[in-house]
Amino acid sequence: MESTATLKPSTTKAGRRSALLGAMFLMATSAIGPGFITQTAAFTVQLGAAFAFAILVSILVDIAVQTNVWRVIGVSGMRAQELGNKVLPGVGWFLAGLVFLGGLVFNIGNIAGTGLGTNAMMGLDPKLGGAISAVIAILIFLSKKAGLALDKIVVILGAVMILMTLYVAIVSAPPLGAALRNTVMPEKVDFLVITTLIGGTIGGYITYAGAHRMLDSGATGVEHVKEITQSSILGIMVTCVMRILLFLAIFGVVAGGVALANNNLAASAFEAAAGQIGLRMFGVILWAASITSVIGAAYTSVSFVTKSSTKERTRNLITVGFIAFCAIAYLLIGQAPQQLLIFAGAFNGLILPVGFALLLWVAWRRRDLLHGYVYPKWLLIIGALAWLLTLFLGWNSLAGLAKLWA
């Protein structure tokens, strides 16, 4: 069996569960990055309670995409680029190039996010905080048990983010009735907001982070379909819980009539809800979201440009080099983090329809790659509908890149 991780596939039941849990949180924490927090804050201010409907739709689409991605990769036991090359030689490496380049650009923004997080948390200069955070991420991959360290750090930091955001959501006392009502009967629908949310949650490398890590668990093949499906949905739900809590925390402040600072809406909301403690907690949340995204982007990007036969130490060193390059680029570019995040998000939106189309083709026409597994038609149809939406996302991404280049 082919593996994509820094550890061999787990052979024990406990080891498989640990790796699957790590895969779920790697997918979730990769999606919960600095862009995720910035988007949620901006759209909550823009739409108010009606943002709840956008969250619901994005959750449904995320589930449609990720359940297909995890099932195809999990049943086949192969990485996305390997499947792509089986469909049409060279296509998989083209996809790998796109993901690697997108991950490279996105990770510069992620490191910038760690700098902003340490600034809000401890008052450190953002560039110093970004450099320190990059060193921490590098040390994880230099560890003798890098795979185990990766799994533990994403689970712990994921839990910290959720608990801290839950506290602020409770303190801000949002009008839950209005939020629930707008979930199914929105006062306003903004389709662009919905597509932006979807692209930010499953675009680029994020689509494959959990699925590629899952291959380490050993839970691959037809006999593990149920486990694969459950893990993919639970991973998406972790992301959804965080987005809902973040929305409620900010919505409570906005509904109370507080005017937030335009230069950092989320930080302003947390400070308004819980004072200086809230601001420090926001720093912790932003840092945790950013560094787990640094780890997820590096791990997944390198998994696309290395082979299953690549030695563990070699793969780890490439990952270390990837993170170091992104950190140096951030320190030298001196560009505003917001601009980097916008560019990275737009570029990653181009990758989703390409890779997802390959996986749906495997599900539809290449049963041989799925070891004879009969793919559910209902899941394929749902995936095809979601793919059509990814085309719209890709078009929006092209328009976004055109504006940045203009």
N, C-alpha and C positions, 0 to 999 in steps of 0.2 A: 504493500500500500504506500502511496506517495504522501509525503507530509510537507507542510509549508512552514513549520515552526522551528523554534530553537530547541525543542525537545522532541524525542521520538514519540509516536502515538502511544497514549496511555493504555496499558494492558489490564490494569485493575479497575474495578468498579468505582472505587473512591477516586482514583486518578482521573477517570473519565468524567466523573461529576465535577471535579475541580476545574478541569480544562473547559468543560461546557459552560460552567459558571463564568469562567474568565472570558470565554468567547462572547457570552451574552453581554457582559459589562464592557468588553472592548468595543463592541458595536455601539452600545449606548453612550459610553463616554467619548467615543470618537465623534458621535453626532452632537454631544453636548459640549461644544467648544465656545470660544469667545464670540464667534459670529452668531451662534445660537442664542446667546444671552442678549447680544445687541439687537438682533431681530425681534426677539420676544418683547423686549422693553419698548422698542419703537412702535411695533404694531399694536401693543396694548394701549399706548398713548393715542395712537391714531384711531383705533376702532372701539376702544372701551370694551363693554361687555360683549359686543358682537364678535370680538376676536375669538371667543369660545367656539363658534361655528367653524372658523378657519382651522382651529386646532383639531377639531373632530374629523374634518375631511382629510387633513394631512395625516392623521393617525391611520385612517382607513387605507389610504394610498400606500403609506409606509408598510403596513402589514401585507398588502397585496404584492409589493415588490420584494420585500425581504423573505416572505415565506417561499416564494418561487426561487430566489437566489440561493437560500440555504438548502432547499430541497434538491435542486439540480446539482449543486456542488457537493452536498452531503451524500447523496445516493451514488453519484459518479466516483467520488473519492478523489477528484481532480480539481486543481485550481482553475480559476476563470480563464486565464490565458492558455492553459493546457487544453481546455475544452475548445477554445477558439481556434487553436491550431489544428485540432482534430476536425473541426467543421471545414476550415479552409486554411491551409498552411500559410503562415505569416500573419494572419488576422489576429491571432492571440498575442503576438509580439507587438503588433500595432497598438492593441488595447493596453498592453503592459507599458508601452512608451507613454501613452496618454495618462495613465494612472500615475506613473512615476513622476512625470513632469508636473501634473496637477498636485500630487502630494507634496512635491518639493516647494511649489509656490505657496500652497496652503499652510505648510508647516512654518514658513516664515511668519505668517500671520498668527499662527498658534503660539510661537515663541514671543511675538509681540504681546499677545494676550497674557502670557505669564508675567511679562514685565509690568503691565498695567495692574495685574493682580497683586504683585508684591508691593507696588506703589500704594494701592488702596489699603493693603493689609498692614504694611510696616513703614510706609513713607520712603521706600528705597527708590533710587533713580530707576526708571523703567528699563533702561539698557543694562544696568547692572543686574537687576532682577531677572531679566531675560537670559543673561549669560549664566547666572547661577542655576537657573531652572534647567537650562540645556545641559549643564554638567551633571545635574541630578539624573536626568533622563539617560545620559550616556552611561553613568555608573550602573544603571539598571541592566543595560545590555552587556556590560562588561562583567556582570556577576556570573559566577560559575553555574548558577541555576537561574538563567535569565528568564526562561519560560515561566517558572514558578513565581519569580519576582514580579513579572509582568501581570500575571493573573491576580496576585494579591493586591498590588498597588491600584489597579483599576477598580477592583471590588471595594476596597477601603475608601478610596477617594470618591467613588460614585455614591456610597452610602453617606459620606460626610456632606456632599453637596445636597442630597435629598433632605437630610435631617435639618441642616441649617436653613434651607429655603422653606421648609415646612414651618419652622419657628417664625420666620419673618411673615409668612403667609397668614399665620394665626394672629400675630401682633397687628398686622395692617387691617384686619377685620374686613375683608372684602364683602360686598353684598352678594352672597351666594345665590340668592333667588334670581337676580338679574342675569348672572352668569349661566345658571342652569337653563333659564328660559331662552337665552340667546344661543345656547348650544344647538337647539333644534328649531327655533324660530328666530333667526337673526334679524336684527333691525337693519343691518347693512351687510352686504356680501361683496368682498373684494377678491376677485379671482387671482389677481396678481400677487396678493399677499399669500394666498393658499399655495400657489406654485413656488413662491420664494421659500416658504416653510419646507415644502417637500424637498426642494433642491438642497437646502441646507442640512436636512436630516439624512438623506440617502444619496447625495451626489458624490461623484468622484470615488476616492478610495473608501469612503464610509460604507458604500454598498457592500464591499467585500471584507471589511475588517473582521467581523464576527465569523462569517462563513469560512474564511481561510484559517482562522484560529481554531475553528471547530474541528478541522481535519486532524489536529493534534490529539483530540480526545479519543480517537479510535471509534467514535460513534458515527461511522460511515457505512454506506451500503443500504440495500433495501430493508434489511431487518431493523434498521434504526430510524425509519421514516417518522414514527411517532415522536421519538426523542428529538429529532432534528426540528420538526415543526413546532413543538412546544418551546424549545429553546429560542427559536427565531422570534416567536410572538412575545415571549417574556422579555427578550432583549429590547424589542420595540416598546414594550410597555414601560420599561424603566425610563427610556427617553421621554415617553409621554407623561409619566408621573412628574418628571422634573419640569417639563414645559408647562404643565397645568399649574404646578405649585408656583413656578416663577411668574406665570400670568396672574395668579390670584394675589401674590405678594405685591406686585406692581399695581394691579387693578384696585386693590384696597386703598392705596395711596392716591391714585388718580381720581377714584370715585369720591374721595374725601375733599377734593378741590385743591390739592397741593400742586403748585406749579413746579415741574421738574427742570433741572438744569439741562439745557440742550446738548452740552458737550459730553455728558455721561448720564443718560436717563436712568439706567439700572442702578448705578451707584447712588444717585440722588434719591431714588425711590426707597432703597434700603435704609439710607440715612434718615429719611423722613419718617419711616416706619419704626425704626428702633434706635435712632440717635447714632452716636459714635460706634456703639457696639454693632449696629446694623451695617455701618460702613466697613468696619473691619471684617465682619462676616461676609460681606459682598466680596472683599478682597480675597478671602480664603476660597469662596466659591468660584470666582473667576480664575484664580490660580489653579485650582484643582481641575476645573473644566479645560483649561488650556494645556496643562502638562499631560493630562491623559490623552488629549488630542494629539499632542506632540508624539507621544508613545505610539498611539494608534496609527497615525499617518506614517511614521517611520517604519513600523513593523509591516504594515500592509503594502506600502510602496516597495519595500525590499523583497517582499514575498512574490511580487510580480516580475522581478528582474533576476531572480535566482532560481536554480533548478532544485528538484527534490534531492538530487545527489550532492548538492553543495554542502560542504562541511559546516557543522554548527558554528565553529569559531569564525570561519570565513563570513558567514551570514551575519553574525553579530558585529564583526568589524565593519562590514559594509553599512550596517544600520547606524553604527557609531559615526561613521564618516558622513552619512546622510544628515544626521542631526547637527553635527559640527558645521557642515556647509551652510545649513539653514540659519544657524545661530550667527555665523560670521556675516552672512548676507544681510541679516536683520541689522546687525551692528553697523555695517558699512553703508547700507542703502539710505538710512535715515529718513525713510518715507513714513508718512502717517500710517499707523496701524489700520485705521479704518479703510484707507485706500487699498492696502494690501488685502484685507479681508474681502472687500468688494470684488477685486480682480480675481482672487482665488475662487470665490464662490461662483462667479460667472464662468470661469474656465472649467471647473468641476461639473457644472451643469451640462457641458458638452459631452462628457464622458458617459453619463448614465444611459442615454438611449442606445449607444453603440454596444456597450457590454451587456446590457439587459436583453437586447435583441438576440445576441449570440446564445445566451442561456435559454431563452424561450424557444429558439430554433432547436436546440438540443432536446428540450422537453417535448417538442412537437414531432420532430422527424428523426431523431437519433436515439432510439431506444437501446441500440447496441452500446452506447456510452453510459447508459443507465442500468446496465446489467439485466436488460429485459424488463425493467420496471414499467408498468403501465401508468403513465402520468395522468392524474385526474383531469378530465376535460374542464370541469368547473374552475379549477385553479389556473389552468392555462388561459381560459377566457378572461378571468379576472386580471391575470398578468398582462394579457394583450391590451386590455383597456387601460391599465396603468401605464403601459409602454407608450400608448398614444399621447398620454399626458406628458410623458418625459420628452417627447418630440417638441411639444410646446415649450417645455422648460429649456430645451436646447436652443430653440429659436430666441427665447428671451435672453439666454446667456450670450448668444452672438450679438444681439442688440446692445447688451450691457458692455461687452468687450469693445464694440465699435465706439461707444461713447467715451470709454476710457482712453482709447487710442486717438480720438479726435482732438 
